[in-house]
Amino acid sequence: MKEVKKMENRPSFDNSFVDKTLPTTSISTILTMLQEPFDQQGVAIKTFNKRFNDPTSEYYNMTVEDIIAKWEDKAATSRRYGKMNDDYIGIVLEGTEDDKDLFYLDNDVDGDERLNTQVRAFDEFMNDLPEHIIYVARELTLYYKIGEHYVKGRFDALFYDTIKNKWIVVDWKTSGTVETKPTIWTTKLLGPARVFDALNWNTYTMQVYFYKTALVESGYLPEGTTFDDIDVCIVNFPGKEFDNGKLYMKYPKAFDYDKDLMDGIFTFGIKKNILLNKKNGSNG
């Protein structure tokens, strides 16, 4: 794999401006507020009723409890592979060859097909990266003040295009599918995002738009940086090959950036989270 080109004299990403006496809500919590709660028990019962006697189904002869356990095990496995993927990306961007060798040994990369594919996918992504795009930073927490409240979130990676003079916020995903088209079962998001289908491509875009908002509004980037100076990108490493032969897929923004919309989403998420916490607290 080619050498990673890094920005010299990168921004400090200083968070000393944050008033720690004010409340903070994470962007992940806010995005959860935009979606209808998942009725795990109800969906499991429906799956049981439909698939229990179907020998071709992965849920054949499984109880409701078995189905839920299967889902939870799958989610835990996805989180584990996501963590390993993040660790490997960190080593490639900021570590040494010895760090990489140790990662391969500790995680049995050669013997784990899924992890091996994810590792090769990131190597492929970096090899495909044009020479004029350089690495800036990764996994740094950003804060954005709205009213008397902060929204916070940690971006996956930041690059810089030395030809276009643009910053590029990148979010890594290891989900099996980035949902770009609605189905007959797709619902809508809630609140000010109600015009959008409840697709993860839309919420992923909102996530990177938070980073974009914070980078400009909180002064993390050089003075004079505008929203137009920041591009966003979602990169998926599902652990399998795409139809185009690549092991990764880049997705652009799902919709155009609108600061008023994003501020409305942040405010909605903060208020709804406060109300739900109050309600749950009052119910014991």
PEHU-V208158 format. One record per run of one state. SS is the DSSP state (2 for helix, 1 for strand, 0 for the rest). FROM is the first residue (numbers start at 1). TO is the last residue. If there is no record, write none. Layout:
ss->[SS,SS]
from->[FROM,FROM]
to->[TO,TO]
This chain:
ss->[0,1,0,1,2,0,2,0,2,0,2,0,2,0,2,0,1,0,1,0,1,0,1,0,2,0,1,0,2,0,2,1,0,1,0,2,0]
from->[1,6,7,23,27,34,40,52,64,95,97,107,109,112,113,129,133,147,149,162,166,174,188,189,191,194,197,198,200,218,227,230,237,249,252,259,283]
to->[5,6,22,26,33,39,51,63,94,96,106,108,111,112,128,132,146,148,161,165,173,187,188,190,193,196,197,199,217,226,229,236,248,251,258,282,284]
